[in-house]
Amino acid sequence: MALRTRQHRPTGYRGPLDVPALADFTTRLRAASPLPVVSGVGISTPALAERVAPLVDAVVIGTPVVRALMTAPEQAPALTTAFAQTLNPHATTETRA
């Protein structure tokens, strides 16, 4: 019996992010729970992360970085830095020895 090989792809929402709906949902969630609110679905660019950040306590970035690592590994560090600088303009880009 032959096994089918499956190409592994990163997960990730591929539709547009409805920022006003996220804001409404976050408001309802905060009313129901004292726990921190984290968002990561649909955040594909640093600009979008910047729009989402004021609505939540933390932003999760995964798929864009994984996708860069899989398709253009040399661009992944710059993309990661762009997300970090957008979310924390005072973040350092120094590397530790």
Z-matrix of the N, CA and C atoms (Angstrom, degrees):
N
C 1 1.430
C 2 1.527 1 108.57
N 3 1.295 2 116.33 1 124.62
C 4 1.463 3 121.15 2 -179.98
C 5 1.525 4 109.92 3 -86.68
N 6 1.309 5 115.08 4 139.79
C 7 1.465 6 120.15 5 176.19
C 8 1.516 7 108.79 6 -91.55
N 9 1.287 8 115.29 7 138.09
C 10 1.456 9 119.04 8 175.40
C 11 1.524 10 108.73 9 -78.24
N 12 1.297 11 115.92 10 136.92
C 13 1.461 12 118.96 11 174.85
C 14 1.515 13 107.76 12 -90.56
N 15 1.278 14 113.97 13 144.38
C 16 1.450 15 119.55 14 -178.03
C 17 1.517 16 108.80 15 -123.35
N 18 1.294 17 115.53 16 131.26
C 19 1.454 18 119.07 17 176.90
C 20 1.521 19 108.20 18 -77.55
N 21 1.313 20 116.03 19 126.09
C 22 1.457 21 120.34 20 179.96
C 23 1.520 22 109.56 21 -85.09
N 24 1.288 23 114.76 22 130.98
C 25 1.453 24 121.33 23 178.49
C 26 1.512 25 108.25 24 -127.11
N 27 1.331 26 116.92 25 148.55
C 28 1.462 27 117.79 26 177.78
C 29 1.515 28 110.07 27 -66.62
N 30 1.303 29 114.19 28 147.80
C 31 1.451 30 117.68 29 174.20
C 32 1.518 31 107.46 30 -73.94
N 33 1.260 32 115.77 31 171.38
C 34 1.461 33 118.91 32 177.70
C 35 1.508 34 110.71 33 153.88
N 36 1.302 35 114.63 34 136.04
C 37 1.446 36 121.71 35 177.03
C 38 1.515 37 107.93 36 -69.40
N 39 1.299 38 117.57 37 134.52
C 40 1.456 39 120.66 38 -175.33
C 41 1.524 40 113.72 39 -112.43
N 42 1.310 41 117.84 40 5.07
C 43 1.452 42 120.52 41 179.25
C 44 1.513 43 111.46 42 -95.81
N 45 1.325 44 116.37 43 177.10
C 46 1.465 45 119.39 44 178.30
C 47 1.532 46 110.47 45 -71.74
N 48 1.306 47 116.14 46 145.99
C 49 1.455 48 121.57 47 178.34
C 50 1.521 49 108.73 48 -88.51
N 51 1.314 50 116.77 49 125.08
C 52 1.462 51 122.78 50 178.34
C 53 1.529 52 107.57 51 -88.57
N 54 1.329 53 116.44 52 91.29
C 55 1.462 54 121.58 53 -175.53
C 56 1.532 55 111.76 54 -63.11
N 57 1.344 56 120.87 55 -43.19
C 58 1.464 57 119.20 56 176.99
C 59 1.539 58 112.52 57 -60.84
N 60 1.328 59 117.75 58 -38.43
C 61 1.465 60 120.32 59 177.81
C 62 1.530 61 110.20 60 -66.44
N 63 1.329 62 117.22 61 -37.85
C 64 1.464 63 120.80 62 176.55
C 65 1.524 64 110.08 63 -62.94
N 66 1.323 65 117.27 64 -41.52
C 67 1.470 66 120.98 65 178.21
C 68 1.524 67 110.57 66 -61.38
N 69 1.319 68 117.38 67 -44.84
C 70 1.470 69 121.02 68 178.33
C 71 1.523 70 111.05 69 -63.00
N 72 1.317 71 116.54 70 -45.00
C 73 1.457 72 120.76 71 -179.66
C 74 1.526 73 110.62 72 -62.84
N 75 1.329 74 116.58 73 -42.87
C 76 1.458 75 121.06 74 179.54
C 77 1.522 76 111.14 75 -61.37
N 78 1.318 77 117.24 76 -40.82
C 79 1.467 78 121.11 77 177.49
C 80 1.526 79 110.54 78 -60.96
N 81 1.326 80 117.21 79 -45.05
C 82 1.468 81 120.88 80 178.78
C 83 1.522 82 111.13 81 -65.52
N 84 1.316 83 116.57 82 -39.93
C 85 1.457 84 121.03 83 179.92
C 86 1.525 85 111.40 84 -65.21
N 87 1.314 86 117.14 85 -42.03
C 88 1.473 87 121.00 86 178.94
C 89 1.532 88 110.81 87 -64.45
N 90 1.321 89 117.32 88 -33.03
C 91 1.468 90 120.84 89 177.95
C 92 1.526 91 111.34 90 -70.11
N 93 1.314 92 117.15 91 -26.27
C 94 1.461 93 121.35 92 -176.37
C 95 1.526 94 113.66 93 -94.92
N 96 1.329 95 118.15 94 -18.43
C 97 1.464 96 120.34 95 -174.13
C 98 1.522 97 111.20 96 -149.48
N 99 1.318 98 116.53 97 141.57
C 100 1.468 99 119.61 98 176.09
C 101 1.542 100 112.91 99 -84.14
N 102 1.323 101 117.11 100 -3.27
C 103 1.458 102 120.82 101 -177.77
C 104 1.534 103 111.66 102 -70.16
N 105 1.321 104 117.46 103 154.11
C 106 1.470 105 120.32 104 177.27
C 107 1.529 106 111.44 105 -62.20
N 108 1.306 107 115.46 106 148.64
C 109 1.463 108 121.97 107 178.86
C 110 1.526 109 107.88 108 -105.29
N 111 1.334 110 115.69 109 127.69
C 112 1.454 111 122.59 110 -178.24
C 113 1.521 112 108.15 111 -124.04
N 114 1.333 113 116.66 112 139.65
C 115 1.459 114 120.41 113 177.89
C 116 1.514 115 109.54 114 -127.43
N 117 1.319 116 115.35 115 142.59
C 118 1.450 117 119.85 116 178.01
C 119 1.509 118 113.02 117 -149.01
N 120 1.301 119 117.86 118 -7.57
C 121 1.463 120 121.12 119 -176.31
C 122 1.523 121 109.95 120 -82.68
N 123 1.321 122 116.22 121 124.55
C 124 1.457 123 121.12 122 174.53
C 125 1.516 124 115.34 123 84.49
N 126 1.317 125 118.05 124 6.25
C 127 1.463 126 120.40 125 -178.78
C 128 1.522 127 108.19 126 -92.40
N 129 1.320 128 115.05 127 96.15
C 130 1.460 129 120.33 128 -171.15
C 131 1.518 130 114.03 129 -107.13
N 132 1.325 131 118.08 130 -12.13
C 133 1.460 132 120.68 131 -178.39
C 134 1.531 133 109.98 132 -136.41
N 135 1.325 134 117.42 133 157.47
C 136 1.457 135 119.10 134 174.80
C 137 1.538 136 112.58 135 -58.54
N 138 1.318 137 117.66 136 -37.42
C 139 1.469 138 120.50 137 179.31
C 140 1.526 139 111.51 138 -62.18
N 141 1.309 140 116.84 139 -40.15
C 142 1.456 141 120.54 140 178.45
C 143 1.529 142 110.35 141 -69.60
N 144 1.314 143 117.30 142 -38.98
C 145 1.465 144 120.74 143 176.27
C 146 1.524 145 110.07 144 -59.84
N 147 1.314 146 116.72 145 -39.02
C 148 1.465 147 121.44 146 179.05
C 149 1.530 148 111.34 147 -64.11
N 150 1.333 149 117.39 148 -36.53
C 151 1.474 150 121.12 149 178.16
C 152 1.516 151 112.19 150 -71.02
N 153 1.330 152 116.93 151 -33.88
C 154 1.461 153 121.82 152 -177.02
C 155 1.532 154 111.79 153 -81.11
N 156 1.321 155 117.35 154 -34.07
C 157 1.469 156 121.93 155 -173.03
C 158 1.527 157 115.03 156 -51.15
N 159 1.327 158 120.50 157 -42.31
C 160 1.465 159 118.96 158 -179.79
C 161 1.535 160 113.86 159 -67.29
N 162 1.319 161 117.39 160 -15.77
C 163 1.464 162 121.43 161 -176.24
C 164 1.522 163 113.09 162 -87.78
N 165 1.336 164 117.29 163 -21.11
C 166 1.464 165 121.78 164 -171.00
C 167 1.528 166 110.68 165 -130.85
N 168 1.324 167 114.77 166 172.49
C 169 1.460 168 120.01 167 178.55
C 170 1.523 169 112.71 168 -86.24
N 171 1.315 170 117.03 169 -23.54
C 172 1.464 171 121.07 170 179.12
C 173 1.526 172 109.55 171 -155.50
N 174 1.316 173 114.99 172 151.01
C 175 1.461 174 122.17 173 178.46
C 176 1.530 175 107.45 174 -118.13
N 177 1.324 176 116.15 175 130.76
C 178 1.460 177 121.97 176 179.13
C 179 1.519 178 108.34 177 -102.65
N 180 1.314 179 115.36 178 126.28
C 181 1.462 180 120.63 179 177.91
C 182 1.523 181 106.85 180 -118.17
N 183 1.297 182 117.37 181 119.80
C 184 1.453 183 120.35 182 -179.28
C 185 1.509 184 112.45 183 -134.61
N 186 1.300 185 116.40 184 -65.95
C 187 1.454 186 121.68 185 -172.52
C 188 1.530 187 113.36 186 -56.90
N 189 1.340 188 120.64 187 -43.52
C 190 1.468 189 117.73 188 -179.81
C 191 1.528 190 112.90 189 -60.25
N 192 1.320 191 117.00 190 -37.61
C 193 1.460 192 120.46 191 -179.72
C 194 1.535 193 110.13 192 -72.41
N 195 1.323 194 116.65 193 -43.47
C 196 1.469 195 120.03 194 178.12
C 197 1.525 196 109.78 195 -62.06
N 198 1.314 197 116.83 196 -42.84
C 199 1.470 198 120.52 197 179.20
C 200 1.530 199 110.19 198 -60.88
N 201 1.334 200 116.75 199 -42.55
C 202 1.467 201 119.72 200 177.88
C 203 1.527 202 110.84 201 -63.65
N 204 1.328 203 116.63 202 -41.73
C 205 1.466 204 119.89 203 178.71
C 206 1.525 205 111.73 204 -61.03
N 207 1.322 206 116.19 205 -33.24
C 208 1.463 207 120.21 206 -177.85
C 209 1.529 208 112.94 207 -82.02
N 210 1.332 209 117.00 208 -30.90
C 211 1.459 210 119.16 209 -173.84
C 212 1.523 211 114.06 210 -106.43
N 213 1.319 212 117.12 211 -33.09
C 214 1.471 213 121.40 212 -178.30
C 215 1.527 214 108.22 213 -149.43
N 216 1.328 215 117.38 214 72.75
C 217 1.468 216 120.82 215 -174.18
C 218 1.525 217 114.21 216 -53.87
N 219 1.302 218 116.54 217 -30.75
C 220 1.468 219 118.88 218 -179.68
C 221 1.527 220 112.42 219 -67.53
N 222 1.331 221 118.08 220 -19.51
C 223 1.461 222 122.06 221 -179.55
C 224 1.536 223 112.81 222 -92.16
N 225 1.321 224 117.43 223 -13.49
C 226 1.470 225 120.81 224 -176.44
C 227 1.524 226 113.33 225 -60.00
N 228 1.340 227 120.20 226 -43.69
C 229 1.467 228 118.57 227 179.10
C 230 1.533 229 113.15 228 -60.71
N 231 1.321 230 117.07 229 -41.92
C 232 1.468 231 120.06 230 -179.91
C 233 1.525 232 110.53 231 -66.59
N 234 1.323 233 117.62 232 -38.96
C 235 1.456 234 120.83 233 178.56
C 236 1.525 235 110.19 234 -65.17
N 237 1.316 236 116.70 235 -44.23
C 238 1.465 237 120.92 236 178.78
C 239 1.527 238 110.14 237 -61.34
N 240 1.318 239 117.08 238 -42.78
C 241 1.459 240 121.61 239 177.63
C 242 1.526 241 111.03 240 -62.75
N 243 1.321 242 117.61 241 -40.71
C 244 1.469 243 120.99 242 179.08
C 245 1.519 244 110.92 243 -61.63
N 246 1.338 245 117.22 244 -43.80
C 247 1.467 246 119.77 245 176.74
C 248 1.527 247 110.40 246 -62.46
N 249 1.326 248 116.79 247 -46.36
C 250 1.467 249 120.74 248 -177.79
C 251 1.518 250 111.31 249 -62.17
N 252 1.308 251 118.14 250 -43.69
C 253 1.459 252 120.66 251 -179.35
C 254 1.519 253 112.38 252 -69.00
N 255 1.317 254 116.63 253 -33.60
C 256 1.466 255 119.89 254 177.13
C 257 1.521 256 110.80 255 -66.87
N 258 1.325 257 116.11 256 -42.26
C 259 1.459 258 120.42 257 -177.43
C 260 1.517 259 112.83 258 -80.48
N 261 1.321 260 117.46 259 -24.40
C 262 1.451 261 121.83 260 178.41
C 263 1.522 262 107.64 261 -144.79
N 264 1.339 263 116.84 262 89.16
C 265 1.464 264 119.40 263 -174.57
C 266 1.530 265 114.37 264 -58.95
N 267 1.314 266 117.05 265 -18.06
C 268 1.464 267 119.84 266 -179.04
C 269 1.522 268 111.97 267 -97.54
N 270 1.331 269 116.75 268 5.72
C 271 1.469 270 120.36 269 -179.59
C 272 1.526 271 109.76 270 -65.35
N 273 1.288 272 115.06 271 145.08
C 274 1.451 273 120.18 272 178.33
C 275 1.525 274 110.17 273 -88.66
N 276 1.308 275 116.01 274 150.67
C 277 1.458 276 120.10 275 176.12
C 278 1.518 277 110.31 276 -110.46
N 279 1.336 278 116.42 277 14.68
C 280 1.462 279 120.62 278 178.46
C 281 1.513 280 109.94 279 -68.86
N 282 1.315 281 114.94 280 148.07
C 283 1.451 282 119.54 281 173.37
C 284 1.514 283 108.13 282 -104.01
N 285 1.318 284 115.97 283 149.83
C 286 1.458 285 120.15 284 179.65
C 287 1.509 286 109.85 285 -94.18
N 288 1.313 287 115.22 286 142.06
C 289 1.468 288 120.49 287 179.66
C 290 1.499 289 110.98 288 -80.01
